[in-house]
Amino acid sequence: MTTRLAAWSDAELTALLDQFPGRRLSPGLLRAMTQGWSVPGNDPAEWPGAEPRRARRTRIAADFPGSTLVVPAGRPAVRTNDLPFAFRPGTDHMWLAGPTEPGSVLVLGPDGEETLYVAEQPALGHPLAVLDPEGPLIEGPRESRAATAVRLGIETRPLGELGKRLRGTEARTVRGLDPAVDDLVADDGRELEKQLARRRMAKDVYEIDQLRRTADATVEGFAAVARALPEAVRYGEAFVEGVFAREARTHGRGLAYTPIVGSGHRATILHWQRNDAPVGPEDLLLLDAGVEGPELYASDVARTMPVSGRYRSAQRDVYEIVHAAHEAALAAVRPGVSFMDSHRAAQSVLAEGLRSLGVLPHPAFDGLADAERSWRWTLHTTSHMLGVDVHDSMVVAGEYFAGELAPGHVLAVEPGLYFSPFDDYVPEHLRGIGVRIEDNVVVGDDGIEVLTAALPTSATGIEEWIADCAG
């Protein structure tokens, strides 16, 4: 559709140019830049993700009767100077509203009001489309406010009206995402943030389907890495990160987090994310990586694979212990049990494994509780919640760690053993070996679904999988 746009006088154009001294355009050039544009029409339809979000908005509003809730999408973080990082909407905003433009703000009023405030972009043919650094010529045309309302199934208003809407209102918000919203709302945000985290813990059918998709994409990423192991020896950890990142961007929104690519003794460093070291042909390669889906649902998976395709003797010994702990942890996950049961089951197996390896007992740990004696080499709890954040609902982690598992909970289950090359308490032949196995698990009514079951976990299974990927 071609729209005939209004003419602008020289005085109007000059006044606009005065507001943008960095734009070295003459009024004549600016006039020419406003002419000859075809403005496309659109026929939007409601997005499938709109319906489950209506129910979520209703539930969270009912949790705070009489309150106005303000949930911003946030602003892009600055990478350097005037260049931003890629924008990721605020987790709670995405969960309640869906994908929106930077600066958008969802307001839920006490009378059932649901309004999305969005920044309006000047249309092609308007001088500001040329001058505004966030205009359509620089950043591309955005969806119109009317189209956003239809797609998300929610009333929209111009972002410029938000201050008037909130002035004099007692409101709750999620702080730290948008300075303009923080200035408008005095609430510290903690209670709303906590209740949103509680609500996000039990996933509905729609959410579990999103998590299945990101798990499937992550399996594809791991397979791509397995196929590329010979090249990894040539190019190093950075190459492995790049291979997985390519798959994550191809099959999802991108990386759910910076991958951990630990080759050799770097596998013993829990959060090794520099990924700048070489990969040796006899190394173990610990890859902890995940895909983020289009609605921010994340996967978080780890496998420790032999670069050569075969585990050496000591590597296999350690791997088998972690695998047994992983199996014990999965067996302990079911509805109605303590969240920490899987951790206790894994830790028991790991402690026995440490004794079989000759690491324990050790006089340095005499007098400590049984649960503490292994911590030097296990370093972390076995599970965490997973969802639209990799470590989902962490603001109420103390609550879920002390609680019970229920249908709809989604966990990452990840036991590991880490023997630093600098650890004098470890037999020399074990130093530098690190192993972690991590799967993503949905708690159902009667048991569990392992979303990442397509990736093998046993030592023999990993070896056969690498061979299959290579061949």
N, C-alpha and C positions, 0 to 999 in steps of 0.2 A: 504494500500500500504506500502511495506517495502522498505526503502531507505538505500543503503549501503553508510555509511558516511566515510569521509576521516580519515586516521590514523593520530595521533598526536605524535610527538616525545617527549621524556622526557624533552628536553630543552624547547619546546613550552609549555608543561604542567606546568613546574616549573615556567616559566615566568608569566603565567596566575595566578598561585597560589600566586605569590608574590604581585599581585594586590588586593588580597582578604585575608589579614592576619587573618581575623576572621574565615575563613574557614579552619579548621584543617584537611585537607585531604593530603594524600601522593600522589605523581604522579601516583603511581600504582593504588590506589583506584579511583582516578579521571579517569584514563584510563578505568577501569572496569565500571565506571558509565556512560561512553559515549557509551558503546556497548550494542547491543541487544534491540534496540528500533524499534518499528514499527511506522512509521510516516504516519498518515492517510491522504488520499487525500480528496478533497471535490469538489462539483459541485455547486457553489453558483448561486443563482438567484437574480434578482433585487427585492428589498424590496418594498412593496406597498407605503411606505412613501417617496420614492425617488422622484416620479413625482411632488407632490405639492411643494417639497423643491427646485426643479429646478426653478419653477416660482418665488419663494420667493427670490432666489439668483439673478435672473435677475432683479427683481424690486429694490432690495436694491443696486445693483451695479449701476443701472441707476440713483439712487438718488445722487450718488457721482461720476459724470463723471470725468474721468482722474485720479481717486484715486485708490490706492491699499488698500483693506480692509482686516484686519487680525482679525479673530475671533477664540480665543482659547477655547478648551474644559475645560481647567483648570487642576489642580492637586488635589489629595486627601488631605483634611485637616488633620493635625495631631491631633489625639485624646489624646495620651499620649506616650511620649518617641518615640519608633519606630513603634507605632501602629496607623494606619490611621482610620478616619471615612469611612464609605461606600462612594464610589465615586458617586457624582451626576454631570453629565456634565453641563457646563455652559448653561444657558437658551437659549441664542442667538445662541450658537453653535448647540445645539440640534435642534432648530427651522430651521436653515439653512442647516445643514448637516445630522443630524440624530444621532443615538447612536454610539459613537466611544470610543476608549480607552483613558485613562488619558494621557494628554500631546499632544493629537492631535490638529492640528491648521489648520483652513480653511483660504485659501488666495483667494481673488477675485481680479483679476488684471484689469487694465483699458482697456485691449484689449480683454475682454471676457474670460480671464483665470479663471478657477475654479480648484483649486488644494487643496487636503487634504494631509497635512504632518502628517505622523503617525510614531510612534516608532516601530522599528522592533525588534521582540523578537528572541533570538537564538533558533534554532530548537532542539528538542530532538535529542541527539546524539552529540551535540556540547558541549564542556566543559563549556561554559558560561551558558548553560541550567541548570547546576548543581550549578555554583558559583554565578550567578546573582540573587539577592534577588527578582527581578521581573521576573525571568525566569519561564519556564513552570513547573518545578518541585515544585516550591513554590506557584505560583499563578495560575497554569494551563495554558495550551496552548492557545494563542490568535489566532484570525482569521488572516490569512496571508494578506499582503498588497494587493495582487492581488484579493483575495476574497472580501476584503473591497471595492475595486474599483467597482467590479461588483454589490455588494449588495446595495451600496449607489448611484451608477450611477455617479461617479465622479473620475477623475484622482487622483491617489495617488502617493506620493513621500516620500522617507525616511525623517524622522524628522531632521536628521543631516544636511540636505541640506537647512533648513529654513533660517539659518543665512546668507548663501551666497545669497539666493533669495531676502532677505530684505535689504542687505547691500547697503547703498546709496539710498534707496528708500524712498520717502515721502509717509507714510502710515498712515491709521487710524486704531485704534484698540479698543477693549473692555478691559479696564485695570482691574487689581486687581485679575485676575484669575490664571495667570501663570507668575512667576517672570522672566522667560527666555524671554517671549514675551514682557513684560514690558521693559526689558533692550534693546530689539532690536528696539522698536518703540517709538519715542519721543512724539507722539500725546497724548493729555490728555484723549482721548476716549469719551468725553462727547457728541459730535455731532453724532457720529455713534451710541452710546448707545441710545440717544434720538430718532433718526430716526427708529432704530429697534423697540423701544417701540411703536412708532406711527404705524408702519406697523403691529405689532402684535395685535393691538386692534380689528380690524375687522377680525373675524374668517371665514375661508372658510368652505365648506361642510365637508371636511376631518377632520378639527379640531373640528367642532361641533360634529361629530360622536365620536371622541376621548373623548370629554367632556361628552357626554351621557354615555359612558361606565364607566367613573370614577364616575359619579353620581349614576349609577346603583349599582356599587360596594359599594359606601358609604351607600346607602339605606340598603344593606345587612349587613353592619357593624352596623348600628343603630338597625336593627332588632335583631342582635345577642346580643347587649347590653340589649335590652328590655327583651329578654328571660332570661338573666342572672341577672336581678335585685335582685331576692332573695339572690343570692350568693354575690352580691355587698355589701349587708348589713353585710355579714360575713367578707369579705376581703377588702372592702374599694375602694377608688378612683383608686388606682394603678391597681386593678383587672379590673375595667372598661376600663382603658387605654389599658390593655393587651388584653382584648376581642376584642376591636376595631382594635388594631394593628395586631392581628392574621388575621382578615378578610381582612385588607388592604394589608397585604403581600400575602394572598392567592389569592385575586381577582385583585390585582394591583401590582405596583412596591413597594408599602409600604405606609407609612404615608406621606401626603402632608405637614404636619407640626406637631409639638408636640400638641396633643389634649389638649383641655381645659376640664377638668372633675371637675366641681364645684358642690359639694354637700352642701346642707344647705346654710349657709351664705357665703360660698366661691363662690357661683354663682353670688354674687354681685361684685366680683373682676374680672375686665374685661379680664385680661390675666392670670388667675390662671392656671399655668402649672406645679406646683409642684406635684399635683395629688397624695398626700401622706396622705390624711386625711381619717377618717372613713366616711361611708355613713349611715345615720340614716334611720330607717324604715318610718318615716314621712317626710323625706326631699324632696325637689325638687332637681333634678339632672340636671344641665345644662351641656350638652355634645355638644361641638363645635369641630368638627373633619372632616377630609376629606381624601380621597384616592388619591394618585398620580399614574397615569397610566404609562405604559411603555414608552411613549413619553413625559413624565413629565406633561401632562395636569392634572390639579388639580380640586378637588371639595372642597367646603368649606360650611359646613352645620351645623346648630345648632337646637337642640330641647331641651325643658325644660320639663322633664317628672316627674310625681310623683312616687317616689320609691314604694309606697304602691299600686299604680295603680289608685288612686283616689286623685284629688286635694282637699285640705282642703279649707274652705271658703275664707280666705284672699288670699291664693295662686291662687285660681281660679279668684278672682276679678282682681288681677294684670295680670294674664295670659290673660284674655279676652281683656284687654286694649291693650296689646302688639299684640295680634292676630288681633284686629281691625286695628292697625297701620300697621301691615304687609300686610293686605288685601288692605289698602289704598295705600301703597307704590307700590304693584304689579300693581294696577289699573293705576298708574301714569307712568308706564314704557311702552313706545312705541316709534317708530321711529319719529324723528323730534322734540321731546320735550327736554327741558333742562335736563342735567344729574342730576341736583339737585332737579328736581320736585318731585321725589319719596321721597327724604329726607324731603322736606317741607310738603308733604302730611302726612308722618308718624309722623313728629314732631307735626303737628296740632292735630292729634288724641291723641298722648301721652300727650300733654299739657292739653287737655280737660279731659283726664283720671286722670291726677294728681289733677285737680280741684275736680273731683268726689270723689277722695280718701281723700280729705282734706289736701293734701300736699301743694297745691297752692290755693289761694295766700299766700305769706309769706312776712313779712315786710323786710326781708333781701334782697329781690330781687326787691323791689320797685325802680322804676326809670330805670330799665334795659329794653332793647328791648325785645319784646315778644319771639323772637327766643332764647334769652339767659336764660330766666327764668327756663327752663326745663333742662338745660345742666347738672346740678348737678346730675341728676338721669337718663339721657339718654347717656351721656358720649362719643358718637361717631356718625359720619355720618352714614347714612343708607345703602349706597352702595359703592362698589368698583369694579373695573374691575377684571375679573377672566380669567385665561388661563394657559399658561405653568408655570407661577408663580401664587401663591395663590393671592397675591396682584399684579396683572399684570400691567405692564407699569407704575409702580409707579414713575419712573424718569420723566414722563410727566404728573403726576397726576394733577398738576395745570391746565394743558391744558384741560384735559377731564372733570375735575370738572366744568370748565367754558364753556364747549361746549355742543353739543347736542348728543342725542343717535341716532345711525344709525344701519341698518341691519347688523348683524354679531357681534355686541357687546354682550359680555357675562358678566353678573353682578352677584355678591352675594348681596342679599337684606336682611338686618338683623337689624330690629329695636329691641330695648330692654329697659327695666326698671330695675334699680339696686338700692335697698334700703339697704345701709350699716347697719350692726348691731350697728354701732357707731354713726349714724346720728341722732342728737337731733332734727333736723327739720322734721323728719318723725314720724307719729303716731306709737306708740310702737308696735302695732299688725302687722305692715308692715315691721318692721326692720328685716333684714336678708333674705328678699325675692329678688331673682334676676331671671329675665326671658329674654331670647333671642330666637327669631325664625328666622332662616336663610334658604333661598332657593337660588338655582342657576338658572339663567334665561337667555335665549337667546332672543335677540331682532330680530324679523323677519320683513318682509316687511310690514305686516299689524298688528302685535301684538307681543305677547311673547309666548315662550315655557318654561314652568317650568320644568327643567330637573329632579328635585327632588320631583315632584308631588306625587310620590308613598308614601312618608311619610306624614301623616296627619298633619295638623297645628292647628285645633280647639281643645279646651279642651276635648270635648266629643270624637272627633276623636282620640286623643292621648290615652284616657282611653280605648276605644274599641280596638285600635291597640295593646296596652300592653296586654290586655286580650287575643287577638287572638294569639300574639306571645307566651304567656305563655301556651296556650291550644292546 
